[in-house]
């Protein structure tokens, strides 16, 4: 999580595509996990 942000309406940001933990049943259909797999297949490190 970034502790500072240039976005004027927030103090911190978090990108679920770069890492998260499965914490609820809703995580079974996580879009971020699918996106991370797609980006990895395209050769993106993160």
N, C-alpha and C positions, 0 to 999 in steps of 0.2 A: 504494500500500500504506500502510495506517495504521501508524504506528510505536508506537502505544500502543492499548490496548484495555481496556474494562471487563470483558471476559471473563476470569475468574480463572485459567483454565488455559492462556492464551496471552499472548504479549507483542506480537504484531503480527497484523494481519488483511489479507486481500486479497479483493476482490470481482471475480471474473472477468467479471461482466456489465458492469462499467464500463470495461473495457479489458484486453486481453491481446494477445500475439503468438502466431501459429501456429508452433509449434516442433516438431511431430511429426506422423506420419501419423494419429494418434488425433484430431487437431484437425479432421479432415474431417467428423466427426459431433459437433461442439461444441454442447452444450446452451446454453452461455452466449451464443453468437452468435445462436442462434434466439431466446432470451429477450430479448436486446438489441433485435433487430428488432421483436419483439412490443411491447416497452415503447415503442419509438420510434413505432410505429404508433398507440399509445394516447395519444401526446402527451407522454410522459415525456422530459425532456431527457437524463437519464442512465440 
